[in-house]
Every structure is written in C-alpha cells, then in structure tokens.
Amino acid sequence: MKFIRYFFSLCLLASSLLFIPHANAACNTRQLPMSQGIYNLTISTSTEIGDVIAGTERAVNFNVSCTTDRSGEILIACFNGSGEEVPGMPGVYATGIAGIGVTLYNDQWKRVTGKGENCDSRNTPIYKLDSNKSFMATTNLALVKTAEQIGEGNLNSANSSFVFKIYNAEKIANNSTAYYNVYLSPNTVSCSVDPKSLVVNLGDIPASQFTGPGTATPWHNFDVNISCDRDTMIQYRITGAEGIMNGQQDVMKLDDTPDSATGIGIQMQVNNATINYFSGYYPPLSLTDKRLTLPAGIRYYQTSHDVTPGSANAAVIITIAYQ
C-alpha cells in the first residue's frame, strides 16, 4: 500500500453497572449486522508489515436511534472473533489466515482496541452520546499485513467480527456485528509511486481575498505518477487527516492548532474532478504500458462568512490500491 501524504501551508495576513436486555433497548439500529466483501484483492509488494492492505477498507456506517436522552454514555466496539490481538499491533486481531489481521477504525482513524463482548474500548470510542437521540456511527473495517508470507482462506463472522454496544449497557441490535464475508486468495504486484510525499506552499494570501462562502484560491496542480511491473488496475482514496468540514461534502478541515485560521478549508481534485467522496475508493483506472499519471490539484475554499488570520496547514493522504 502506498500512503502519499501531502502537506499544504498558507499564512493569512491580517458508577454502577446497568444491564438492559435488548428487548427493552433504548438505542438501536436496523442496519446491523453488516457483512463486507472484497473483490480481486491484489497486494503491493511494498506493503509493509503493520500496514493496512490497500483496497480492503470498508465503510461500516449506520444510524442509531435512542428513545431517551443517553447523554454521557459511549458507543463502543469490541472484537468478537476467534483470534487474539497480534503481538506488537494494538487493535489488530489474527484471522487464522497467514499474514492477515483484521482491525476496525473509528471516525478519528484510530484502531479500536478490545476483545470480547464485554470489553472496555472507551479509549477508542465509536460515538459519545449527547442530547441528540439520533446519530450516525462512522467506522471502517480493514485488513492488515501481519507477516511477509500471505495465505488464503475464508473471512467470516467467526474470525473477523466486531460487536457494537453502549458501554456497560445494551447492544444496539440483536446481532450488532460487522464482519467480512469473503474467500481471500490474494495476488501480488510490484509498483512505485512518485512523488511519495510532497509539500506544497501556497504562500502568503491576504485574508481580504476571501470575500464570502464559496470563494477559493486558484488550483495548484501536480501529477502523481504510478508505475508497476505489469499492467494492472488501480483505485485511489482521499483522506483528510482532520476529516471533512461540517456541512461541506467536498471540503477537508485544516490542522487543528491554536494558531489556525478559521473560516476556510481545503479542496482537492484528481483527474479534473473535485473530490467529494471520502468513505471509500474511486472507480478503477487502468495502467497503460505499466504506467498511469493522475493529475491532481489543491486549493483553499471559504466555508463561512468570517475568515480569521492564521496558519492554514493541512495533511491529505492518497491511498493507492491495486487490482
């Protein structure tokens, strides 16, 4: 897997246990259980032990409704499969397939740590409940390379499932699990990506240049070049290190620092299309003569009426998966 991290900078001038049977649960979802498949998995030979295997990430998002105010409680997840945590890899659990572990990420892209239906994984919460009685939980299943030798076999609810529940209270469905359901027989490919990382400095821009929501700086364009040892297909996924702006489907947040500018975010385009999907991979593209060039660009975008001066740094990760 190739993680390509781009950094963009800009300076603006101016106490008791309560067990509740599920039949009387106050919070529930109709979207669990959820199974996920994987089609035609190809693993890059450059994927390192401990890395997510690109192309295996699967969004596990579901809506939860509560009949009462559950403010202060926490929705958690626990690994409920047969394997144990892989030594030296917190939150990664053995699947029984050589070289392949499974993990679950919360919405902050932190691996959930905890095994068994009654685990305590509050350090990596799925959602902290407030006075809103309805909310969406956002997580991602992923496979992790745990050894150089990769085997094949079945992934199913017995060896890859995570269970979701309110900590020290009810599960949110009769079967509140998410898991893979697929037979894995991975291929390998050797590829390189250039550049592997890039720092783009847009210079000093007056805050007065942002005149209202929707105002943007010009695109700053660059290319991502991919070459492989054979013709294959690739998919790409864009992830903002800080997530996306509330109410803005295509704008990523700046780094959260004390001196950060406010009122702006960052947009990215690939293949001349502005990125507005951050939950998975874009459709496959074919290499020609073992090569592919992805034209890309970034810019700053005003999201609110008021812009305050400060630093405007952001990190964006492009993940390349192979088929």
Helices and strands as residue ranges (DSSP letters): E 2-12, G 22-24, E 27-28, E 34-36, E 42-44, E 58-66, E 74-79, E 93-94, E 100-105, E 127-128, E 134-145, E 153-155, H 157-160, E 162-166, E 177-180, E 182-184, E 187-189, E 191-194, E 197-205, G 207-209, E 220-228, E 233-240, E 264-270, E 273-274, E 285-286, E 291-302, E 314-322
